Amino acid sequence: MGGGGWFYVPKVWSPAGGWWPTPVAWKRNTAVCAFGICVVSSMIFKVSADKERRPIAPYKHIPSQRWCKHAKEDDPSLP
């Protein structure tokens, strides 16, 4: 009686770690991945802000004009 004990687990290899994965240092691996994602995202943001141009001035304020490199040149009405 009782429902404890042994589970049937077929012998299957998978790159994710098997049926019940418990990877060593998963917190560190997660932190490293999050840091890498932040670094890549910030690099993409910087390149995008440097290249952003508006040939026609917008009729209302656009939030990206705060950090855009060429905002004052493209829209002379900005303070």
N, C-alpha and C positions, 0 to 999 in steps of 0.2 A: 504494500500500500504506500501511498505517497507519490508525489509527482516530482521528486528530485532526482538528481543523479546525472545520468548520461544522455547526451543528445547525439543523434546520428548526424555526423558531419562527413559528407563525401570528400575525398581527397582531391580538391580542386585548387589550382594556383590562380591567383588573380593579382594584378598590379596594385589593387586597392588594399590588399592585406588579408584577403580571405573572407571567411564568413563573419567572424567577430574580430575586426581589427582593433588592436590596441597599440598604436605605434609609440615607440619610445620618443620622448621629447616632443610631443605634439604641440605643446604650448609654445616652445621655442620656434618650431617650424611655422606655426601660425603667425607668430610675431614677425619672423623674417619675411614671410609672404606679404603681410600687411605693410611692412616697411617698404618693400620693393614696389608694391602697388602705389603707395604714396609718392615715392620718388619718381616713378614713371609718370604718374598723373601730374605732378608739379612741373615736370619738364615739358609735357605736352601743353599745359596751361600757359607756361612762359612763352613757348614758341607761338602759340595761338594769339596771345596778347600782343606780341611784337609784330605779327603779320596782319593784324586786323585793320582794315581800312574801310571807310564809308565814302564812296564817291558822291552820294547824295546825303545831305544832312538829314537826320531823322526828325520827324515832327514832334516827337516827345522824347523824354529822357530814357536812355537805355542803360541798364546797370553796368554793362561791360565798358561803358565810357569812363568809368572811374579808374580802371587800371589799363585802359588801352593806351598804347604809346603815341598814336597819332590822332587822338581825339580832338585836341585843340586845333590842329591843322584842318581836320575834316569838318568840324562844326565850330565856326567862330563864335557862335552865341554862348558857348560854355564859359562859365566864370573862370 
